[in-house]
Amino acid sequence: MAFREINGKMVEATVVPGQRLFSQRGAMLAYKGEVSFTPNMAGGQGGVMSMIGRRVANEDTPLMSVEGSGTVLFGHGGHHVQVIRLSGDTLYVEADRLLAFEGTLQQGTMFLGSQGGVMGMVRGQVSGQGLFTTTLKGHGAVAVMAHGGVIEIPISPQRPVHVDPQAYVAHHGDVRNKLSTALGWRDMVGRGSGEAFQLELSGSGAVYVQASEEKL
């Protein structure tokens, strides 16, 4: 495991020869050893298509490729950091919430409408997030950022989970998302996303929810 949680806002990553990590630009706080940081416009293992997807979604800030031998402390903006471990499944997470991830994971870009249909597209508009989201698939660890702490809520076929779209951080597993309205259209006039909209997640997996609705 490459990441070790130091406290709620910082993780330590172990870098070994022959293995790469990827991090958000500006996420490095300190490091020890012979470690190099190089801009990576190809977007990890996702290659050119991942890069194009991020550019379409206005997420063209390059990741940093981290290589060498040593340890690195990662954190960003004082945000809460949560480490998520993947065992062959896919994590869906907004690109601006990614702090760092292991190079063993395959990165891609998914159009929200492909999971949630038209309502998936609406979710992107309502929450202020893009219509694209980043996917990370395989075996490895991911450090994501959030406001005010994160809780993991299991999703089961018998018990779907409803989440405020702005409190959503990420999810993984065989999960479908659908945006629904908790209020009538007339009641929503002049309101933000808040409780007027709910993101329903159903299937088998887990969703990560942040304590604050503040955007990164």
Secondary structure by P-SEA (a helix, b strand, c coil): cccccccccbbbbbbcccbbbbbccccccccccbbbbbbbcccccccaaaaaaaaaaccccbbbbbbcbbbbbbbccccbbbbbbbccbbbbbbccccccccccbbbbccccccccaaaaaaaaaaaccccbbbbbbccbbbbbbbccbbbbbbbcccbbbbbccccccccccbbbbbbbbcccccccccccccccbbbbbbccbbbbbbcccccc
